[in-house]
Amino acid sequence: MLRSQTKGGVFFASLLFAVSAFALDFKGYEYRSGKNLELNTENTSWTVLVFLSSKCPCSNNSIELVNKVYSEFGAKKILWVGVHSNQDEEWLDSKNYFENSDLKIPVLKDENAQIAKKFGAIKTPHVYVLKNDTGQILYSGGIANSTDNTKADRNYLKEVLHDLVLKGVAPFSYQRVLGCRINTSQ
């Protein structure tokens, strides 16, 4: 089911779907290992999807923040999936970029930007936090309140995961996404 809302003049969509359909979407070529992976939600409560680019400076600047949050929350029943959807970025350049990055999470190649289109991801970095037993989107938005992680005074992803782990609820469902547009067409 697709539901759309407008907050502060910004349109965003949220999808609700069954876990079985959701789990099938997370398989494919993984840039960092060079292997085909199938990631499933078994034994996890939430999934963090991080849409990334091999060329966007905002995406590149977010790696340190993603790694910090992953280090703090990675073992807390959370499936972490990086998604590379940009159809205008060369495969070999993207492979080399993600292989050589310090990113601690797997990054799947999003063939034909199917995952980005399904979720309505528009920029990199764009984060979604999903509740695995229902497929509900609990959070959609930016990682932080600045494209420069050294200037960010709020880490939205950390705040959301902190409250989910401790209280079972996200403190907010949307924050503005800052970054470069995802090119979903070839």
N, C-alpha and C positions, 0 to 999 in steps of 0.2 A: 504494500500500500504506500502511496506517495502522498505526503502531506507537505504543504508549503506555507510559509509564514513570512511576514515582513517585520523586521525589527529595526527601528531607527532608519527606515528608508532602504534597508538592505534586504534583498530577497535571498532566502535560503530554503533548501528542501531537506526534509528528513524522511528516511525510508524505514519502514518496519517490514520485516520479513522473517521467515522461519530460519532457525539455525542450520538446518540441513542445506538449504539453498545458499546460505551465507558461507558456510565452510567450503563449499565447492569453488568459490571465487578466489581462494587464496592458494593457488598452485601455479607454478610456472617457472621460468628461468630466473634464477637468483644471481644477481650481478657479482656479489662479493665472493661466493664459492664457485661460481661458474657451473652450477648444477641445477637441475630441475628439482624444485622443492614443492611439497604439499604441506601447508601449515594448517592445522585444525585447532578448533577451540576446545577440544577435550581437556578436562581438568583445569580450565581457566574460567574466570568470571567475566573478564572484560577483554576487549581487543582495542589496541591503539593503532590506528592507521595514520601514517605520516606520509603525505604526498611530497616528493622531493624532485629536484632537478639537478642535472649535472652541470648546468650553465648559470643558474640563477644565483647571484651573490647573496640574496636573502636566505635561500635554501642552504647554501654553504655556511653562512653565519649561524644557522640554527643547529648545526651538528653538535656543537659543544653542549648546548642546552638539552638536546634530545639525549645525549649520552649521560648527562648528569641525572636527568629524570629516570632514565632507564637504570642507571646504577642504584638509585634509591628505591625504585618500585618494580624492577624487572622480575624479581622472584615472588611477587605477590599475586599470583594467579592471573597474570596479564599476558596475553599474546601480543607481541610487537611485530608490526609489519610495515616496512618502508615500501612505498609504491612509486615507481617511476613511469609517468604517463605521457610525458612530452613527446609527441610524434615528430617534432622538428629537430630533435637532438639525435645525432648519429649514434648508432648502436655501439660501435667500437669506442668512441669518445666516452659514452656513458659507462660502458664496462670498465674502461681504464680509470675513470673518475671514482666510481664506487669501490672498485678493488683497492685503490690507493687511499681512500678516505679513512678517517679514524672512526667512522660510524660503527656502533656496536650492534645494530639491529640488521636483520636481513632486508634486502631491497629487491622486490620482484619487478620484473619487466611487465608493464601493463599493456598487453597486446591490443592495439587499436583503441587504447584509452578506455576500455570497457569498464574498469573499476571507477575511474574518474567520472565517467558519464553517469554511472549508476548512482554514485554518491553526490554528484553535483560539485565536485571539487573544482575550484576555479584558479587557485594560485598555489605556488610553492613558497614556503611550507604551509600546507593546510592539514590540520589534524582532526581526526574523528575518534571519539571514544565510544565504543559500542558495548551494550550489555549482551553477553553471549547467549543467555537462555531465551531472550526474546528477539534479539537482533535490533533492538531500539538504539537509536543514536542518542547518547546522553550528552555529548558535547561535540560541537562543530565550530572550528575557528582557528585562530592563530596559536602559535606556541607561546608567544610573549607579546608584550605591548610595544616592541621596537624591532626593527629589522636588524639592528646591531645588538647582539646579545650582551655586549659590554655596557650598553646603555639601558637595557631593559630593567625596569624596577618591579615588573610583575611577570611571573612565569605561569601562564594560564594552565598549561598542561599539568604542571606540578600541583597547582591548587586543586584542579579537578580530581586528579588521582589521589591526592592526600585525603580529600573529603570522601571520595568513594570508598577508600580502604577503611577509614576510621568511622564514617557515619553512614555509609551506604547510599549517599546522595551526592550529586554534583552540585557545587555552589551556584553554577550558572550553566546554561546550555549553549550559549553562543558568545563569541568575542570576534571582533573584526580580524580578518585575515590580511596580513601584510606580506607582499612579495610579488613575484613575477607570475604572469598569467600562464596557465597550463594550455598548451596547444594540443587540442584533442583531434585535430584533422591533419591528414597528410598532404 
